[in-house]
Amino acid sequence: MKSPHLLRVTLPPNRFGTLIEAARALKLRIGWLDGSAESAAPSILDEAADLGVLRAVSMQEGRTVSVKPLRGRPVLKDLLREHFLGCALVLVRGDVDAPSLEPDGDGWRLELPENASRRFTTAELSEALRKPRPWG
């Protein structure tokens, strides 16, 4: 099983709409993992999770929200396998060891380790997601 590429982001999902749309046009899936302290599940799901259910799920028209109680900290590799199977890219808002991505004019700036930086157009970045090592 191929793991998705990870990019750390600080902005909300709507700032990545053009990238998500371009990737979808190439039949690529993108996931969003929010590890920020401000994201929260509906309180009814938290209450059920605190009581020890296996999973608490809310269903609405067009979406579901799931809470899975854990013992300890979440493990990134497990989250990717369980929730992002088939994704080419997962945008992670929160603390993760991955290059960071920011909008840059009409394109994107990718901050790589050792203070290296690369600029991509939306089309170039979307196409790069097909490669095993898209950042060079």
C-alpha positions in Angstrom: 0.0 0.0 0.0 1.4 3.4 -1.0 1.3 6.1 1.6 0.1 9.5 0.6 2.4 12.5 0.4 2.1 14.8 3.4 2.2 18.6 3.5 1.9 20.7 6.6 -0.4 23.7 6.3 -1.5 26.5 8.6 -4.4 28.0 6.7 -8.0 26.8 6.5 -9.2 24.4 3.8 -10.8 27.1 1.6 -7.3 28.4 0.8 -6.4 25.1 -0.9 -9.6 24.9 -3.1 -7.8 25.5 -6.4 -5.2 22.7 -5.6 -7.9 20.3 -4.6 -10.0 21.0 -7.7 -6.9 20.6 -10.0 -6.0 17.3 -8.3 -9.6 16.0 -8.6 -9.5 16.9 -12.4 -6.5 14.5 -12.6 -8.5 11.8 -10.7 -6.3 12.3 -7.6 -7.7 12.3 -4.1 -6.6 14.8 -1.4 -7.3 14.4 2.3 -7.4 16.9 5.2 -6.1 16.0 8.6 -6.8 18.6 11.3 -4.6 18.3 14.3 -5.1 21.8 15.5 -6.5 22.4 19.0 -9.4 24.4 17.6 -11.1 21.6 15.7 -13.7 19.8 17.8 -16.3 17.1 17.3 -19.9 17.7 18.2 -20.3 17.4 22.0 -22.7 14.4 21.8 -19.9 12.4 20.1 -17.4 13.4 22.7 -19.8 12.3 25.4 -20.3 8.9 23.8 -16.6 8.5 23.3 -15.9 9.4 26.9 -18.3 6.5 28.0 -16.1 4.0 26.0 -18.0 3.3 22.8 -15.9 1.8 20.0 -16.8 4.7 17.7 -19.3 7.6 17.8 -20.6 8.7 14.4 -22.9 11.6 13.4 -24.6 11.4 10.0 -26.0 14.3 8.1 -26.9 15.0 4.5 -23.5 15.0 2.6 -21.2 14.0 5.4 -20.4 12.0 8.5 -18.3 12.8 11.5 -16.6 10.1 13.5 -14.9 10.0 16.9 -12.8 7.1 17.9 -11.6 7.0 21.5 -7.9 6.3 21.9 -5.6 5.4 24.7 -2.8 7.9 24.3 -1.7 10.0 21.4 -2.8 9.3 17.8 -0.2 7.6 15.6 0.1 9.3 12.2 0.9 6.2 10.3 -2.2 4.5 11.7 -4.4 7.5 10.9 -3.2 7.6 7.3 -3.9 3.9 6.8 -7.3 4.0 8.4 -8.7 7.3 6.9 -6.7 8.2 3.8 -6.4 5.1 1.8 -6.2 6.0 -1.9 -5.2 9.7 -1.3 -2.3 11.1 -3.3 -1.9 13.9 -0.7 -3.0 14.7 2.8 -2.9 18.3 3.9 -2.1 18.3 7.6 -3.0 21.3 9.8 -1.0 20.9 13.0 2.4 19.7 14.1 3.8 17.0 11.7 7.2 16.4 10.3 6.5 17.3 6.6 7.3 20.1 4.2 5.0 23.1 4.5 2.8 24.5 1.8 1.5 28.1 1.5 -0.3 29.9 -1.3 2.1 32.2 -3.2 0.4 34.6 -5.6 -1.3 32.4 -8.2 0.8 29.4 -7.2 2.3 27.6 -4.2 5.5 27.8 -2.1 6.8 24.6 -0.7 9.2 24.9 2.2 11.5 21.9 2.3 14.0 20.7 5.0 17.3 22.7 5.3 15.6 26.0 4.3 15.1 24.9 0.7 12.1 26.3 -1.1 10.3 25.5 -4.3 7.6 27.3 -6.2 4.9 25.4 -8.2 2.0 26.5 -10.3 -1.3 24.7 -9.3 -1.0 22.5 -12.4 2.7 21.6 -11.7 2.0 20.7 -8.1 -1.1 18.6 -9.0 0.9 16.7 -11.6 3.9 16.2 -9.2 1.6 14.3 -6.8 1.6 11.4 -9.3 5.3 10.9 -8.6 6.8 8.8 -5.8 9.2 11.7 -4.9 7.3 14.8 -6.1 9.5 17.4 -4.4 12.7 16.5 -6.2 
